Amino acid sequence: MMRRWTRLIAAALLAGSGVAAKADEAAPAGAAVLRVCLDEDIPLYSVHHRGEAGKGFDVSVTQAVAARLGRKLEFQWFESKLDEDASTALAANALLSDHRCSLIGGYPLMEGMLGKTGWETGRMPDFDGAKPADRRRRVALGTLAPSKPYHFAALTVVLGPTAPDKPITGVRDLAGLKLGSESGSLPDAILMSWHDGALVDHIRHLRPGREPLLPQLEAGKFDAVLVDLRTEDAYHAEHPDSKLRASGWYHKIGFNMGFAALSTDQALLEQVDRAIDELAKAGKIADFAKEAGLTYLPPHEPAVMHNISMHDIRER
């Protein structure tokens, strides 16, 4: 949620294994099944290995929502791609339109990721239980509608061992530092465009998926990076002795995360909205984030963010 999201969203803007609900929140016997699609490899959000139960923040939120609805929960795990030809919105739409699930969780609530797509059909992403024919066929697509958001996904600056000990209050404080960035990502667009390209000569570009950003920051290859907050949290969870430092500053560009469904499932979305409200008021969503090792930020207004423009990215 979010190296994939930041790359695929930037590209768009700039150009069956079931798991039951938690035992203490079990659905009544004979309850209707709620099937939810989640990405199988977004550490701290949702992770699934064959033969094991899924884990992560989105998993816990989904389990709690299903329990509030009195529904038996099953997950449909899928795999999103990093290649530039992939479309997260089309993949999500295809899964829902093919009735692989009724909801897709951990979904960016942005105008460009919702509504009616310009394509009549879309290909299915790789999903658990897929057959060879599923990878070749196309699915007639519907219209995506959002739930209420349950958290905000932010971009933040992370400082390496070579960075000077100074506060970061904006992109301007990165001037004079050696910066690392994944090519084609939203953070890369922000850094490259800042102050009419003032930082361009200080940015080292890495290939997404081939050159891990934070390990190279740790090794002193550059001083700082702008990344999504989840990536920083996941790195520290895997490397508790890391010398990387959180800046504590969040870029104003970010987006809410929630569920998406087909617009024809409005009744289900209304039930999900009520469940999210109840869980948020009880402090459960923040608790789920803490349990997952994730820094929780509550949703921002508006609930569905407008598409990011070059004016937003270039704004000083």
KEMAR-578251 format. One line per field, with one value per residue (C-alpha): x, y, z; residue number from 0. Coordinates in steps of 0.1 Angstrom, whole numbers, plus 5000, padded with zeros to 4 digits. Each point is the difference from the previous one (the first is absolute). Layout:
<zamis>
x: (X,...)
y: (Y,...)
z: (Z,...)
nr: (NUM,...)
</zamis>
This chain:
<zamis>
x: (5000,5023,5030,4976,4974,5024,5015,4967,4981,5029,4999,4963,5000,5031,4994,4906,5012,4973,5008,4972,4994,5019,4987,4988,4980,4987,4970,4968,4997,4985,5008,5004,5035,5017,5029,5026,5029,5034,5035,5021,5033,4998,5018,4982,4969,4993,5023,4991,5021,4985,4988,5001,4975,5002,5012,5003,4981,4975,4994,4991,4977,4983,4995,4984,4977,4988,4993,4980,4980,4994,5016,5024,5032,5020,5030,5007,5038,5014,5033,5005,5028,5027,5002,4990,4973,4981,4970,4989,4966,4993,5013,4977,4971,5006,5001,4967,4983,5009,4985,5032,4991,4975,5025,5036,5019,5029,4989,5011,4969,5008,4977,5022,4999,4962,4969,4996,5032,5006,5004,4972,5020,5031,5023,5000,5031,5017,4978,5000,4983,5003,5002,5020,4968,4994,5032,4990,4963,4986,4971,4972,5007,4976,5001,5021,4985,5018,4993,5009,5038,5016,5034,5023,5030,5027,5034,5028,5037,5024,5036,5030,5032,5017,4973,5006,4981,4975,4962,4980,4969,4997,5016,5020,5020,5014,5019,5037,4995,5006,4967,4988,4969,4982,4996,4964,4986,4978,5028,5024,4976,4998,5037,5008,4975,5007,5010,5002,5025,5023,5006,5005,5038,5000,4977,5012,4973,4996,4981,4968,5000,5037,5018,4984,4999,5003,5029,5021,4990,5012,5033,5006,4995,4980,4987,4962,4970,4964,4979,4966,4997,4991,5033,5019,4980,5005,5038,5003,4979,5024,5031,4995,5037,4998,5017,4975,4982,4963,4997,4964,4990,4973,4995,4966,4995,4986,4968,4974,4997,4968,4979,4987,4970,4979,4975,4973,5009,4991,4981,5031,5021,4975,5004,5038,4999,4980,5025,5030,4984,4994,5035,5016,4979,5010,5037,5003,5015,5028,5006,5002,5026,5021,4998,5012,5029,4985,4999,4963,4988,4962,4983,5001,4974,4988,4993,5007,5030,5000,5024,5035,5010,5034,4991,4997,5033,5019,4986,5027)
y: (5000,5017,4997,4985,5027,5029,4987,4989,5032,5022,4982,5005,5036,5010,4984,4715,4993,5009,5012,5001,5030,5000,4975,5026,5017,4969,5003,4981,4965,5000,5037,5012,5002,5033,4996,5027,5004,5010,5004,4971,5019,5034,4996,5015,5005,4965,4969,4965,4969,4968,4978,5028,5024,5035,5028,5038,5031,4997,4963,5011,5028,4977,4973,5025,5014,4965,4993,5032,4990,4965,4985,4971,5013,4985,5017,4999,5007,5016,5013,5034,5007,5026,5003,5033,4984,4988,5019,4996,5014,4976,4970,5009,5005,4967,4981,5016,4997,4964,4995,4987,5023,5025,5025,5008,5013,5023,5020,5036,5023,5023,5012,4985,4966,4999,5004,4987,4991,5010,4963,4976,4969,4993,4971,4982,5003,4969,4987,4970,4971,5015,4976,5006,5011,5027,5017,5003,5010,5035,5010,5025,5028,5018,5033,5002,5018,5007,4993,5025,5001,4984,5016,5024,4989,5027,5008,5007,5008,4974,5010,4978,4998,5026,5026,5031,5002,5026,5002,4993,5022,4998,4991,5032,4985,4973,5026,4992,4963,4970,4984,4966,4993,4972,5009,5006,5003,5028,5010,5002,5023,5022,5002,5005,5028,5019,5037,4995,4971,5015,4965,4981,4999,4986,4970,4965,4980,4963,4973,4990,4965,4994,5025,5002,5036,4999,4975,5023,5029,4980,4993,5037,5002,5031,5022,4999,4986,5009,4968,4989,4996,4963,4992,5017,4981,4967,5005,5008,4970,4978,5018,5011,5010,5023,5034,5017,5029,5010,5037,5001,5023,4990,5014,5016,4976,4967,4981,4982,4963,4980,4973,5001,4981,5000,5029,4974,4988,5033,4983,4981,5032,5017,4971,5002,5038,4995,4973,5023,5028,4977,4986,5035,5014,4970,5006,4966,5011,5018,4969,4978,5023,4998,4962,4999,5024,5027,5037,5009,5032,5006,5008,5035,5020,4996,4963,4995,5020,5020,4988,5013,5027,5012,5032,4980,4983,5032,5021,5014)
z: (5000,4994,4977,4975,5006,4997,4967,4984,5011,4988,4966,4997,5010,4981,4967,5152,5034,5026,5036,5026,5023,5033,5025,5025,4972,4982,4977,5009,4987,4965,4995,4964,4986,4995,4975,4999,4977,5015,4985,5013,5002,5016,5034,5030,4979,4987,4996,4992,4995,4987,5028,5026,5012,4987,5022,5001,5007,4971,5010,5035,4989,4975,5027,5023,4973,4991,5037,5003,4970,5014,4969,4996,4984,4972,4983,4963,4998,4969,4988,4985,4975,5000,4963,4985,4978,5030,5012,5037,4993,4971,5020,5029,4977,4983,5033,5012,4966,4997,5035,5015,5029,5011,5015,4993,5031,5005,4969,4992,5001,4971,4972,4973,5017,5003,4979,4964,4982,4964,4991,4994,5011,5020,5007,5033,5023,5013,5028,5024,4982,4965,4971,4968,4982,5026,4990,4964,5002,5003,5023,4994,5024,5023,5020,5032,5031,5033,5036,5027,5005,5030,4999,4982,4980,5003,4984,5024,4999,5015,5009,4997,5022,4978,5003,5021,5033,4990,5001,4968,4996,4962,4967,5002,5029,4976,4980,5002,5009,4978,4993,4988,4981,4982,4963,4989,5036,5014,5024,4970,4982,5031,5005,4963,4996,5032,4995,4962,5003,5026,5015,4967,5001,5035,4994,4993,4982,5008,4980,5018,5012,4993,5022,5035,5011,5038,5001,4978,5022,5030,4981,4996,4962,5006,5029,4998,4981,4996,5004,5011,5038,4998,4983,5028,5026,4983,4997,5037,5009,4980,5011,5037,5003,4970,5003,4977,5015,4996,4992,5015,4971,4975,4966,4993,4971,5011,4997,5021,5000,5003,4982,4964,4986,4969,5000,4998,5036,5016,5028,5010,4999,5024,5024,4997,5006,5033,5011,4993,5019,5030,5000,4996,5029,5022,4992,4984,4967,5017,5022,4969,4985,5032,5001,4964,5007,4978,5008,5000,4984,5000,4967,4986,4982,4974,5004,4962,4989,4968,4974,5006,4975,4989,5018,5033,4993,4990,5028,5022)
nr: (0,1,2,3,4,5,6,7,8,9,10,11,12,13,14,15,16,17,18,19,20,21,22,23,24,25,26,27,28,29,30,31,32,33,34,35,36,37,38,39,40,41,42,43,44,45,46,47,48,49,50,51,52,53,54,55,56,57,58,59,60,61,62,63,64,65,66,67,68,69,70,71,72,73,74,75,76,77,78,79,80,81,82,83,84,85,86,87,88,89,90,91,92,93,94,95,96,97,98,99,100,101,102,103,104,105,106,107,108,109,110,111,112,113,114,115,116,117,118,119,120,121,122,123,124,125,126,127,128,129,130,131,132,133,134,135,136,137,138,139,140,141,142,143,144,145,146,147,148,149,150,151,152,153,154,155,156,157,158,159,160,161,162,163,164,165,166,167,168,169,170,171,172,173,174,175,176,177,178,179,180,181,182,183,184,185,186,187,188,189,190,191,192,193,194,195,196,197,198,199,200,201,202,203,204,205,206,207,208,209,210,211,212,213,214,215,216,217,218,219,220,221,222,223,224,225,226,227,228,229,230,231,232,233,234,235,236,237,238,239,240,241,242,243,244,245,246,247,248,249,250,251,252,253,254,255,256,257,258,259,260,261,262,263,264,265,266,267,268,269,270,271,272,273,274,275,276,277,278,279,280,281,282,283,284,285,286,287,288,289,290,291,292,293,294,295,296,297,298,299,300,301,302,303,304,305,306,307,308,309,310,311,312,313,314,315)
</zamis>
